[in-house]
């Protein structure tokens, strides 16, 4: 599958696979969880070669070679915000599933 940023056709393919009909199907009546799903799906890592390459980090200096892989796929600032969003999503899921609100 092409990256959604590779033009209009790729964007439409992405929307068909990941966005369209989810709100009315899987998330029917669960608007807040649908919004959380949309946000979290944009911040997590995806299992493609390009996604792995995007997570590769080279922190080498003139005297040291340091390679790494950002496991979660995010820099620390985005990771902190994502953890907060995850906590809010867990709260929403608890409210929805156990309290019916």
N, CA and C atoms as a LAMMPS dump frame, in Angstrom:
ITEM: TIMESTEP
0
ITEM: NUMBER OF ATOMS
303
ITEM: BOX BOUNDS ff ff ff
-5.0000000000000000e+02 5.0000000000000000e+02
-5.0000000000000000e+02 5.0000000000000000e+02
-5.0000000000000000e+02 5.0000000000000000e+02
ITEM: ATOMS id mol type element x y z
1 1 1 N 0.844 -1.173 0
2 1 2 C 0 0 0
3 1 3 C 0.891 1.238 0
4 2 1 N 0.514 2.194 -0.766
5 2 2 C 1.264 3.456 -0.848
6 2 3 C 1.021 4.293 0.402
7 3 1 N 1.93 5.192 0.647
8 3 2 C 1.778 6.136 1.754
9 3 3 C 0.669 7.124 1.408
10 4 1 N -0.13 7.489 2.384
11 4 2 C -1.25 8.391 2.113
12 4 3 C -0.802 9.769 1.648
13 5 1 N 0.47 10.08 1.815
14 5 2 C 0.994 11.374 1.392
15 5 3 C 1.546 11.328 -0.04
16 6 1 N 1.333 10.216 -0.759
17 6 2 C 1.862 10.051 -2.114
18 6 3 C 0.904 10.511 -3.205
19 7 1 N -0.012 11.382 -2.877
20 7 2 C -0.931 11.905 -3.878
21 7 3 C -2.369 11.515 -3.59
22 8 1 N -3.263 12.019 -4.411
23 8 2 C -4.694 11.836 -4.193
24 8 3 C -5.119 10.372 -4.264
25 9 1 N -4.601 9.618 -5.235
26 9 2 C -4.982 8.203 -5.355
27 9 3 C -4.559 7.421 -4.113
28 10 1 N -3.363 7.683 -3.634
29 10 2 C -2.882 7.005 -2.425
30 10 3 C -3.701 7.415 -1.211
31 11 1 N -4.079 8.676 -1.137
32 11 2 C -4.905 9.153 -0.03
33 11 3 C -6.265 8.459 -0.041
34 12 1 N -6.87 8.321 -1.206
35 12 2 C -8.161 7.652 -1.326
36 12 3 C -8.05 6.174 -0.936
37 13 1 N -6.953 5.525 -1.324
38 13 2 C -6.724 4.128 -0.954
39 13 3 C -6.6 4.002 0.566
40 14 1 N -5.881 4.931 1.171
41 14 2 C -5.733 4.948 2.626
42 14 3 C -7.09 5.118 3.297
43 15 1 N -7.874 6.067 2.824
44 15 2 C -9.188 6.325 3.419
45 15 3 C -10.101 5.105 3.311
46 16 1 N -10.052 4.412 2.148
47 16 2 C -10.866 3.205 1.992
48 16 3 C -10.458 2.132 2.987
49 17 1 N -9.165 2.007 3.225
50 17 2 C -8.668 0.955 4.112
51 17 3 C -8.838 1.281 5.587
52 18 1 N -8.676 2.554 5.958
53 18 2 C -8.578 2.883 7.379
54 18 3 C -9.626 3.845 7.913
55 19 1 N -10.332 4.561 7.071
56 19 2 C -11.216 5.599 7.595
57 19 3 C -12.685 5.419 7.244
58 20 1 N -12.979 5.123 6.02
59 20 2 C -14.378 5.096 5.588
60 20 3 C -15.156 3.96 6.242
61 21 1 N -16.355 4.26 6.603
62 21 2 C -17.34 3.311 7.136
63 21 3 C -17.017 2.808 8.538
64 22 1 N -15.908 3.164 9.124
65 22 2 C -15.589 2.716 10.481
66 22 3 C -16.538 3.377 11.486
67 23 1 N -16.813 4.658 11.275
68 23 2 C -17.655 5.388 12.223
69 23 3 C -19.063 4.81 12.273
70 24 1 N -19.609 4.438 11.123
71 24 2 C -20.981 3.924 11.066
72 24 3 C -21.055 2.42 11.297
73 25 1 N -19.925 1.735 11.235
74 25 2 C -19.911 0.292 11.438
75 25 3 C -19.383 -0.072 12.8
76 26 1 N -18.096 -0.244 12.89
77 26 2 C -17.44 -0.666 14.119
78 26 3 C -17.691 0.289 15.281
79 27 1 N -17.683 1.6 14.99
80 27 2 C -17.821 2.6 16.05
81 27 3 C -19.21 3.227 16.092
82 28 1 N -20.215 2.513 15.613
83 28 2 C -21.575 3.033 15.598
84 28 3 C -22.022 3.377 17.02
85 29 1 N -22.329 4.651 17.25
86 29 2 C -22.752 5.115 18.565
87 29 3 C -21.615 5.372 19.543
88 30 1 N -20.385 5.237 19.083
89 30 2 C -19.209 5.417 19.939
90 30 3 C -18.317 6.515 19.376
91 31 1 N -18.894 7.692 19.208
92 31 2 C -18.193 8.788 18.534
93 31 3 C -16.875 9.159 19.214
94 32 1 N -16.861 9.219 20.536
95 32 2 C -15.638 9.605 21.241
96 32 3 C -14.538 8.556 21.062
97 33 1 N -14.914 7.278 21.076
98 33 2 C -13.924 6.23 20.836
99 33 3 C -13.436 6.251 19.388
100 34 1 N -14.319 6.575 18.46
101 34 2 C -13.915 6.702 17.06
102 34 3 C -12.886 7.816 16.898
103 35 1 N -13.109 8.93 17.573
104 35 2 C -12.163 10.047 17.519
105 35 3 C -10.813 9.624 18.106
106 36 1 N -10.843 8.902 19.215
107 36 2 C -9.599 8.415 19.817
108 36 3 C -8.884 7.444 18.894
109 37 1 N -9.622 6.545 18.288
110 37 2 C -9.029 5.595 17.341
111 37 3 C -8.33 6.341 16.212
112 38 1 N -8.98 7.369 15.678
113 38 2 C -8.376 8.142 14.593
114 38 3 C -7.093 8.818 15.028
115 39 1 N -7.092 9.386 16.217
116 39 2 C -5.898 10.053 16.709
117 39 3 C -4.775 9.049 16.965
118 40 1 N -5.088 7.965 17.645
119 40 2 C -4.058 6.993 18.002
120 40 3 C -3.509 6.266 16.779
121 41 1 N -4.324 6.069 15.756
122 41 2 C -3.825 5.381 14.56
123 41 3 C -2.815 6.234 13.811
124 42 1 N -2.825 7.521 14.035
125 42 2 C -1.848 8.407 13.4
126 42 3 C -0.535 8.486 14.169
127 43 1 N -0.525 8.087 15.432
128 43 2 C 0.688 8.23 16.235
129 43 3 C 1.451 6.938 16.413
130 44 1 N 0.827 5.811 16.189
131 44 2 C 1.501 4.53 16.394
132 44 3 C 2.357 4.119 15.218
133 45 1 N 3.156 3.102 15.416
134 45 2 C 3.997 2.61 14.334
135 45 3 C 3.217 1.602 13.501
136 46 1 N 3.557 1.522 12.246
137 46 2 C 2.919 0.612 11.309
138 46 3 C 3.953 -0.395 10.819
139 47 1 N 3.523 -1.578 10.488
140 47 2 C 4.431 -2.662 10.134
141 47 3 C 4.776 -2.649 8.643
142 48 1 N 5.472 -1.641 8.204
143 48 2 C 5.962 -1.584 6.823
144 48 3 C 7.449 -1.268 6.853
145 49 1 N 8.113 -1.535 5.744
146 49 2 C 9.541 -1.238 5.655
147 49 3 C 9.784 0.252 5.841
148 50 1 N 8.976 1.086 5.208
149 50 2 C 9.161 2.53 5.328
150 50 3 C 8.941 3.008 6.759
151 51 1 N 7.98 2.407 7.457
152 51 2 C 7.739 2.8 8.843
153 51 3 C 8.949 2.475 9.711
154 52 1 N 9.544 1.31 9.485
155 52 2 C 10.746 0.945 10.245
156 52 3 C 11.88 1.907 9.914
157 53 1 N 12.048 2.237 8.647
158 53 2 C 13.111 3.171 8.248
159 53 3 C 12.908 4.542 8.879
160 54 1 N 11.665 4.974 8.977
161 54 2 C 11.38 6.27 9.594
162 54 3 C 11.718 6.284 11.083
163 55 1 N 11.752 5.118 11.709
164 55 2 C 12.038 5.03 13.136
165 55 3 C 13.528 4.884 13.427
166 56 1 N 14.317 4.667 12.409
167 56 2 C 15.761 4.528 12.58
168 56 3 C 16.379 5.86 12.997
169 57 1 N 17.283 5.815 13.965
170 57 2 C 17.927 7.024 14.476
171 57 3 C 19.437 6.839 14.399
172 58 1 N 20.109 7.813 13.824
173 58 2 C 21.567 7.818 13.784
174 58 3 C 22.045 9 14.61
175 59 1 N 22.627 8.706 15.766
176 59 2 C 23.12 9.752 16.666
177 59 3 C 24.646 9.752 16.707
178 60 1 N 25.269 9.411 15.608
179 60 2 C 26.728 9.287 15.568
180 60 3 C 27.415 10.641 15.66
181 61 1 N 28.628 10.606 16.23
182 61 2 C 29.48 11.784 16.297
183 61 3 C 30.779 11.463 15.562
184 62 1 N 31.718 12.372 15.602
185 62 2 C 33.01 12.137 14.951
186 62 3 C 33.778 10.99 15.595
187 63 1 N 33.499 10.703 16.856
188 63 2 C 34.254 9.685 17.577
189 63 3 C 33.441 8.452 17.949
190 64 1 N 32.146 8.462 17.698
191 64 2 C 31.295 7.366 18.148
192 64 3 C 30.179 7.113 17.139
193 65 1 N 29.888 5.848 16.895
194 65 2 C 28.784 5.461 16.023
195 65 3 C 27.654 4.936 16.906
196 66 1 N 26.503 5.595 16.824
197 66 2 C 25.351 5.205 17.64
198 66 3 C 24.129 5.109 16.736
199 67 1 N 23.595 3.912 16.623
200 67 2 C 22.369 3.695 15.878
201 67 3 C 21.282 3.249 16.845
202 68 1 N 20.068 3.603 16.53
203 68 2 C 18.97 3.196 17.39
204 68 3 C 17.682 3.069 16.608
205 69 1 N 16.685 2.548 17.281
206 69 2 C 15.362 2.414 16.699
207 69 3 C 14.362 2.926 17.73
208 70 1 N 13.611 3.948 17.34
209 70 2 C 12.563 4.466 18.227
210 70 3 C 11.426 3.45 18.205
211 71 1 N 11.347 2.63 19.23
212 71 2 C 10.407 1.518 19.24
213 71 3 C 8.964 1.967 19.041
214 72 1 N 8.562 3.02 19.729
215 72 2 C 7.178 3.469 19.605
216 72 3 C 6.973 4.349 18.376
217 73 1 N 8.045 4.725 17.701
218 73 2 C 7.922 5.506 16.482
219 73 3 C 7.751 6.992 16.694
220 74 1 N 7.894 7.453 17.912
221 74 2 C 7.655 8.857 18.197
222 74 3 C 8.836 9.475 18.925
223 75 1 N 8.999 10.771 18.729
224 75 2 C 9.98 11.453 19.563
225 75 3 C 9.362 11.644 20.947
226 76 1 N 10.161 12.029 21.903
227 76 2 C 9.733 12.048 23.301
228 76 3 C 8.561 13.002 23.558
229 77 1 N 8.517 14.145 22.893
230 77 2 C 7.419 15.099 23.12
231 77 3 C 6.098 14.509 22.62
232 78 1 N 6.106 13.927 21.426
233 78 2 C 4.88 13.31 20.908
234 78 3 C 4.491 12.107 21.751
235 79 1 N 5.489 11.363 22.243
236 79 2 C 5.211 10.199 23.066
237 79 3 C 4.493 10.604 24.348
238 80 1 N 4.962 11.667 24.985
239 80 2 C 4.319 12.136 26.215
240 80 3 C 2.853 12.495 25.968
241 81 1 N 2.597 13.198 24.873
242 81 2 C 1.211 13.576 24.553
243 81 3 C 0.377 12.347 24.219
244 82 1 N 0.988 11.365 23.564
245 82 2 C 0.266 10.149 23.201
246 82 3 C -0.103 9.331 24.421
247 83 1 N 0.782 9.287 25.419
248 83 2 C 0.465 8.566 26.652
249 83 3 C -0.739 9.214 27.338
250 84 1 N -0.778 10.528 27.358
251 84 2 C -1.925 11.223 27.935
252 84 3 C -3.194 10.872 27.16
253 85 1 N -3.11 10.883 25.821
254 85 2 C -4.276 10.541 24.993
255 85 3 C -4.712 9.098 25.269
256 86 1 N -3.75 8.191 25.442
257 86 2 C -4.079 6.801 25.763
258 86 3 C -4.83 6.702 27.091
259 87 1 N -4.393 7.462 28.086
260 87 2 C -5.083 7.454 29.372
261 87 3 C -6.515 7.966 29.228
262 88 1 N -6.697 9.015 28.452
263 88 2 C -8.052 9.522 28.21
264 88 3 C -8.905 8.484 27.485
265 89 1 N -8.301 7.778 26.549
266 89 2 C -9.028 6.744 25.809
267 89 3 C -9.42 5.596 26.736
268 90 1 N -8.511 5.191 27.629
269 90 2 C -8.838 4.134 28.6
270 90 3 C -10.008 4.562 29.48
271 91 1 N -9.997 5.812 29.907
272 91 2 C -11.098 6.336 30.712
273 91 3 C -12.408 6.272 29.918
274 92 1 N -12.372 6.684 28.667
275 92 2 C -13.565 6.673 27.823
276 92 3 C -14.069 5.251 27.611
277 93 1 N -13.144 4.318 27.391
278 93 2 C -13.547 2.922 27.215
279 93 3 C -14.214 2.384 28.479
280 94 1 N -13.642 2.703 29.635
281 94 2 C -14.239 2.251 30.889
282 94 3 C -15.641 2.833 31.052
283 95 1 N -15.775 4.114 30.796
284 95 2 C -17.087 4.754 30.893
285 95 3 C -18.087 4.098 29.947
286 96 1 N -17.66 3.818 28.724
287 96 2 C -18.552 3.253 27.707
288 96 3 C -18.918 1.808 28.013
289 97 1 N -17.925 0.996 28.305
290 97 2 C -18.16 -0.438 28.445
291 97 3 C -18.765 -0.836 29.78
292 98 1 N -18.36 -0.166 30.855
293 98 2 C -18.805 -0.6 32.171
294 98 3 C -19.941 0.233 32.745
295 99 1 N -20.045 1.486 32.308
296 99 2 C -21.061 2.357 32.875
297 99 3 C -22.124 2.752 31.86
298 100 1 N -21.872 2.45 30.57
299 100 2 C -22.858 2.718 29.525
300 100 3 C -23.11 4.188 29.271
301 101 1 N -22.095 5.023 29.54
302 101 2 C -22.265 6.46 29.354
303 101 3 C -21.697 6.916 28.029
